[in-house]
Amino acid sequence: MHLYIHIPFCESKCHYCSFTSLRLKDFQNAYFKALKEDLILQISNFNINKSSINTVFIGGGTPSMIEAKAYEDIFEFLQPFLAKNAEISIEANPNSADFTWLEEIKNFGVNRISFGAQSFSEKKLQFLGRIHSQKEIFKALKNANKAGFKNVNLDLIYDTKLDDKKMLEFELLNLEKIKPLITHLSAYNLTIEPKTAFAKKEHFKKNAPHLMKFFIEKIKELGFLQYEISNFAKNENYICKHNLAYWQGKNYIGCGLSGVGFYENKRFYTAKNLKSYIENPCFRELEYLSEKDLNLEHLFLGLRSIVGIDEKSLQISQKEKAQILLKDKKLKFENARFYNLNFLLADEIALYLAL
């Protein structure tokens, strides 16, 4: 089993962000009390056995703006349910994850840290609404290394209106400098989401496939293994097991405000309002997924990653289309699975197979 925990609090709202994030105000204690109640019930509802949670991912929001000791009770409760070599990740911002916080959070068992850097350019950071500097990115990475983290991810965003070849080369130059300090890279092309500061500002996105291809190829030339359209690992040992579980369609529990879980053919949604969540953290809205829904998700998730798609899961017409793509060298077939040869075409190929 896999577990996602959402920490919704942020120091400020980034211009592109569509995730649930709120000012901390006076809700921290009440939220963590509700979160533990939520975890207790979900562990019970899904009959989670001891040592059976393989990955935990604490996302946000900004988990690093919460003092480390606030997580102590949560980790103490989870400890018996964690597998021996469980991957435990937490997101952090460069400006709020100081050495003391990193050291304390590592002592609770966290073994993977993910820094939301987004860019090395001060101009681009300001455009995205980030509140840290380039200097703080380097400092945070050095502190993580000093604190003993052996598995460190860095997030970058590209395909903004500020991105051209010169900007991307600047990002790559700095990425090369910090390469010894990271084991994983997530490079996301900007998406314009509703209810964000960038909503209805489509011109803020570059939409330049040639630059996307250039950036991805250069990242790979730096020695990173691309295993999903937006994710790169130093080698196979550093592939994010938690994210891979999503793309493999495995079951996972989602706890915290706006948390999402998945089990067999059902998706579970927690409350989206902070007050409602604190009052009733165990509430779940259920969505039942049809075979068609599950098939479509299998296509989209498999084709955008090294997971691929199981030949047995395809309908007759889909198998016929897959054979055409095989002949056109858009897919490869190995061990009864179809694999995408160009992740940038993942959505188009998935739609072609699905329709």
C-alpha positions as CSV (number, residue, x, y, z in Angstrom):
1,M,0.0,0.0,0.0
2,H,1.0,3.6,-0.6
3,L,0.1,6.7,1.4
4,Y,-0.2,10.4,0.5
5,I,-0.5,13.1,3.2
6,H,-1.4,16.6,2.3
7,I,-0.2,19.6,4.2
8,P,-2.2,22.6,2.9
9,F,-0.3,25.5,4.4
10,C,1.8,27.9,2.5
11,E,3.7,31.2,3.1
12,S,2.3,32.6,-0.1
13,K,0.4,31.3,-3.2
14,C,2.5,30.7,-6.3
15,H,1.0,32.2,-9.5
16,Y,0.7,28.8,-11.3
17,C,-0.4,26.7,-8.3
18,S,-3.8,24.9,-8.4
19,F,-3.2,22.7,-5.3
20,T,-5.1,23.5,-2.1
21,S,-2.9,25.8,-0.1
22,L,-3.8,28.2,2.7
23,R,-2.2,30.6,5.2
24,L,-1.3,28.9,8.4
25,K,-3.0,31.3,10.8
26,D,-4.0,29.5,13.9
27,F,-5.1,26.1,12.4
28,Q,-1.9,24.0,12.7
29,N,-2.7,22.2,15.9
30,A,-6.3,21.5,14.9
31,Y,-5.3,20.3,11.5
32,F,-2.7,17.9,12.7
33,K,-5.1,16.5,15.3
34,A,-7.7,15.9,12.5
35,L,-5.0,14.5,10.2
36,K,-4.1,11.8,12.8
37,E,-7.8,10.9,13.3
38,D,-8.0,10.6,9.5
39,L,-4.9,8.4,9.3
40,I,-6.1,6.1,12.1
41,L,-9.5,5.5,10.4
42,Q,-8.0,4.9,6.9
43,I,-5.4,2.5,8.2
44,S,-8.3,0.6,9.9
45,N,-10.7,0.8,6.9
46,F,-8.2,-0.6,4.5
47,N,-7.1,-3.3,7.0
48,I,-3.5,-2.1,6.7
49,N,-1.1,-4.7,8.2
50,K,2.1,-4.0,10.0
51,S,5.1,-3.3,7.7
52,S,2.8,-3.0,4.6
53,I,3.1,0.7,3.6
54,N,5.8,0.8,1.0
55,T,5.9,4.5,0.3
56,V,4.7,7.7,2.0
57,F,4.7,11.1,0.3
58,I,4.0,14.3,2.3
59,G,3.1,17.0,-0.1
60,G,1.5,20.5,-0.1
61,G,1.3,23.3,0.3
62,T,4.6,23.7,1.9
63,P,5.4,20.9,4.5
64,S,8.7,22.6,5.4
65,M,7.0,25.7,6.8
66,I,5.6,23.5,9.6
67,E,8.1,22.9,12.5
68,A,9.5,19.4,12.4
69,K,8.3,18.4,15.8
70,A,4.6,18.8,14.6
71,Y,5.1,15.7,12.5
72,E,6.4,13.6,15.4
73,D,3.0,12.2,16.5
74,I,2.2,11.3,12.9
75,F,5.4,9.3,12.4
76,E,5.1,7.6,15.7
77,F,1.7,6.3,14.8
78,L,2.8,5.3,11.3
79,Q,6.0,3.5,12.3
80,P,4.6,0.0,12.8
81,F,2.8,0.1,9.4
82,L,5.9,1.1,7.4
83,A,7.8,-1.5,5.4
84,K,11.4,-2.1,6.3
85,N,12.8,-0.1,3.4
86,A,9.8,2.2,2.9
87,E,10.4,5.3,0.8
88,I,9.3,8.4,2.8
89,S,9.3,11.6,0.9
90,I,8.5,15.2,2.0
91,E,8.3,18.4,-0.1
92,A,10.2,21.5,1.0
93,N,10.9,25.0,-0.1
94,P,14.5,26.2,-0.2
95,N,13.8,29.2,2.0
96,S,12.0,27.3,4.8
97,A,13.9,24.1,5.0
98,D,16.9,25.1,7.1
99,F,19.6,22.6,8.4
100,T,17.9,22.1,11.7
101,W,14.5,21.3,10.1
102,L,16.1,18.9,7.7
103,E,18.1,17.1,10.4
104,E,15.0,16.8,12.6
105,I,12.7,15.6,9.8
106,K,15.3,13.0,8.8
107,N,15.4,11.7,12.4
108,F,11.7,10.8,12.1
109,G,12.6,8.4,9.2
110,V,12.1,10.7,6.1
111,N,14.7,9.5,3.6
112,R,13.7,11.5,0.5
113,I,13.5,15.3,0.2
114,S,11.9,17.1,-2.7
115,F,12.8,20.8,-3.1
116,G,10.5,23.1,-5.1
117,A,13.1,25.2,-6.8
118,Q,11.2,25.8,-10.1
119,S,14.0,27.9,-11.6
120,F,17.6,29.3,-11.0
121,S,16.6,32.6,-12.7
122,E,15.7,35.4,-10.3
123,K,13.5,37.0,-13.0
124,K,11.7,33.7,-13.6
125,L,11.3,33.0,-9.9
126,Q,9.6,36.4,-9.5
127,F,7.4,35.7,-12.5
128,L,6.2,32.4,-11.0
129,G,5.5,34.0,-7.6
130,R,8.3,32.1,-5.8
131,I,9.6,33.7,-2.6
132,H,13.1,32.2,-2.5
133,S,16.3,33.1,-4.3
134,Q,18.8,31.2,-6.4
135,K,21.2,31.4,-3.5
136,E,18.7,29.7,-1.2
137,I,18.4,26.8,-3.6
138,F,22.1,26.1,-3.4
139,K,22.1,26.5,0.4
140,A,19.2,24.2,0.9
141,L,20.8,21.4,-1.3
142,K,24.1,21.7,0.7
143,N,22.2,21.5,4.0
144,A,20.3,18.4,2.8
145,N,23.5,16.8,1.9
146,K,25.0,17.8,5.3
147,A,22.0,16.5,7.1
148,G,22.6,13.1,5.5
149,F,19.9,12.9,2.8
150,K,21.1,10.5,0.1
151,N,17.9,10.9,-2.1
152,V,17.2,14.5,-3.1
153,N,14.8,15.7,-5.8
154,L,14.7,19.2,-7.4
155,D,11.6,20.5,-9.2
156,L,11.9,22.9,-12.2
157,I,9.3,24.5,-14.4
158,Y,9.8,25.4,-18.0
159,D,7.8,26.4,-21.1
160,T,6.9,29.8,-19.6
161,K,6.8,32.9,-21.7
162,L,10.3,33.7,-20.4
163,D,11.8,30.5,-21.7
164,D,13.9,30.5,-24.8
165,K,17.0,28.6,-25.6
166,K,19.2,31.0,-23.7
167,M,17.1,30.7,-20.5
168,L,17.0,26.9,-20.7
169,E,20.8,26.8,-21.2
170,F,21.1,29.0,-18.0
171,E,18.9,26.4,-16.1
172,L,21.0,23.6,-17.5
173,L,24.3,25.3,-16.5
174,N,23.1,25.6,-12.9
175,L,21.6,22.1,-13.0
176,E,25.1,20.8,-13.9
177,K,26.6,22.7,-10.9
178,I,24.2,21.1,-8.4
179,K,24.1,17.6,-10.1
180,P,26.4,16.0,-7.4
181,L,23.8,17.1,-4.7
182,I,20.7,15.6,-6.3
183,T,19.6,12.1,-7.3
184,H,16.3,13.0,-9.1
185,L,14.9,15.8,-11.2
186,S,11.3,16.7,-11.9
187,A,10.9,19.1,-14.9
188,Y,7.3,20.2,-15.5
189,N,6.1,22.2,-18.4
190,L,3.9,25.1,-17.2
191,T,0.2,24.4,-17.3
192,I,-2.4,27.2,-17.0
193,E,-4.9,26.1,-14.4
194,P,-8.3,27.7,-13.5
195,K,-8.6,29.6,-10.2
196,T,-4.9,30.6,-10.2
197,A,-3.2,33.9,-10.8
198,F,-2.2,32.7,-14.3
199,A,-5.8,31.7,-15.2
200,K,-6.9,33.1,-18.5
201,K,-3.4,34.2,-19.3
202,E,-2.6,31.6,-21.9
203,H,0.2,33.8,-23.3
204,F,2.2,33.1,-20.1
205,K,2.8,29.6,-21.5
206,K,5.3,29.4,-24.4
207,N,3.9,26.3,-26.1
208,A,7.2,25.5,-27.8
209,P,7.6,21.8,-28.5
210,H,11.1,22.3,-30.0
211,L,12.2,23.9,-26.7
212,M,10.6,21.1,-24.6
213,K,12.5,18.5,-26.7
214,F,15.7,20.5,-26.4
215,F,15.4,20.8,-22.6
216,I,14.6,17.1,-22.1
217,E,17.4,15.9,-24.4
218,K,20.0,18.1,-22.6
219,I,18.8,16.8,-19.2
220,K,19.4,13.3,-20.5
221,E,22.8,14.3,-21.8
222,L,23.7,15.4,-18.2
223,G,23.3,11.7,-17.3
224,F,19.7,11.6,-16.0
225,L,17.4,8.7,-16.9
226,Q,14.0,9.8,-18.1
227,Y,11.4,7.4,-16.8
228,E,8.3,9.5,-17.1
229,I,7.5,12.6,-19.2
230,S,8.5,15.0,-16.4
231,N,10.7,12.8,-14.2
232,F,14.4,11.9,-14.4
233,A,16.5,9.8,-12.0
234,K,20.3,9.6,-11.5
235,N,19.8,5.9,-12.2
236,E,17.1,3.2,-11.7
237,N,17.8,3.0,-7.9
238,Y,16.5,6.6,-7.5
239,I,13.2,6.3,-9.5
240,C,10.5,7.7,-7.2
241,K,8.7,4.5,-6.0
242,H,5.6,6.5,-4.8
243,N,5.0,8.2,-8.2
244,L,5.7,5.0,-10.0
245,A,2.9,3.4,-8.0
246,Y,0.5,6.0,-9.3
247,W,1.5,5.2,-12.9
248,Q,1.2,1.5,-12.3
249,G,-2.4,2.0,-11.1
250,K,-1.7,0.6,-7.6
251,N,-3.9,1.3,-4.6
252,Y,-3.1,4.3,-2.3
253,I,-4.6,6.1,0.6
254,G,-5.0,9.9,0.5
255,C,-5.2,11.8,3.8
256,G,-5.4,15.5,4.6
257,L,-7.3,18.4,3.1
258,S,-8.2,17.8,-0.6
259,G,-6.5,14.4,-0.3
260,V,-7.3,11.8,-3.0
261,G,-7.1,8.0,-2.6
262,F,-7.6,5.1,-5.0
263,Y,-8.7,1.5,-4.4
264,E,-9.6,-1.0,-7.1
265,N,-12.3,0.8,-9.0
266,K,-13.0,3.7,-6.6
267,R,-11.5,7.1,-6.0
268,F,-11.9,8.8,-2.6
269,Y,-11.9,12.5,-2.0
270,T,-11.6,14.3,1.4
271,A,-13.2,17.6,2.2
272,K,-11.9,20.6,0.2
273,N,-12.7,23.2,2.9
274,L,-10.4,23.5,5.9
275,K,-13.1,24.0,8.5
276,S,-15.1,21.0,7.1
277,Y,-12.0,18.8,7.1
278,I,-11.1,19.7,10.7
279,E,-14.7,19.0,11.8
280,N,-15.0,15.7,9.9
281,P,-11.6,14.5,8.6
282,C,-13.0,11.0,8.0
283,F,-15.5,12.2,5.3
284,R,-14.9,10.7,1.9
285,E,-16.7,11.5,-1.4
286,L,-16.6,8.4,-3.6
287,E,-16.2,8.2,-7.4
288,Y,-16.8,4.8,-9.0
289,L,-14.7,4.2,-12.1
290,S,-16.1,2.2,-15.0
291,E,-14.0,-0.3,-17.0
292,K,-13.7,2.3,-19.7
293,D,-12.4,4.9,-17.1
294,L,-9.8,2.4,-15.8
295,N,-8.8,1.5,-19.3
296,L,-8.3,5.1,-20.3
297,E,-6.2,5.8,-17.2
298,H,-4.1,2.8,-17.8
299,L,-3.4,4.1,-21.3
300,F,-2.5,7.7,-20.3
301,L,-0.4,6.7,-17.3
302,G,1.4,3.8,-19.0
303,L,2.3,5.7,-22.1
304,R,3.7,8.7,-20.3
305,S,6.1,6.5,-18.3
306,I,8.3,3.4,-18.5
307,V,5.4,1.4,-17.1
308,G,3.9,0.9,-20.5
309,I,0.5,-0.8,-21.2
310,D,-0.4,-4.4,-20.8
311,E,-1.4,-6.1,-24.0
312,K,-4.1,-8.0,-22.2
313,S,-5.8,-4.8,-21.0
314,L,-6.4,-3.6,-24.6
315,Q,-9.6,-4.1,-26.5
316,I,-9.4,-5.7,-29.9
317,S,-9.6,-2.4,-31.8
318,Q,-6.9,-0.9,-29.4
319,K,-4.6,-3.8,-30.2
320,E,-5.0,-3.3,-33.9
321,K,-4.1,0.4,-33.5
322,A,-1.2,-0.5,-31.3
323,Q,0.2,-2.7,-34.1
324,I,0.0,0.2,-36.5
325,L,1.9,2.4,-34.1
326,L,4.4,-0.5,-33.7
327,K,5.0,-0.6,-37.4
328,D,5.4,3.2,-37.5
329,K,8.0,2.9,-34.7
330,K,5.9,5.0,-32.3
331,L,5.7,2.1,-29.9
332,K,7.9,-0.9,-29.0
333,F,6.6,-4.3,-27.8
334,E,8.4,-6.3,-25.1
335,N,7.4,-8.9,-22.6
336,A,3.7,-8.6,-23.5
337,R,3.7,-4.8,-23.0
338,F,3.6,-1.8,-25.4
339,Y,6.0,1.0,-24.5
340,N,6.0,4.6,-25.8
341,L,9.2,5.7,-27.5
342,N,8.4,9.4,-27.2
343,F,6.8,10.6,-24.0
344,L,6.0,14.0,-25.5
345,L,3.5,12.2,-27.8
346,A,1.9,10.3,-24.9
347,D,-1.4,12.1,-24.8
348,E,-1.9,11.9,-28.6
349,I,-1.1,8.2,-28.7
350,A,-3.4,7.5,-25.7
351,L,-6.3,9.3,-27.4
352,Y,-5.7,7.6,-30.7
353,L,-5.9,4.2,-28.9
354,A,-8.9,5.1,-26.8
355,L,-11.1,6.6,-29.6
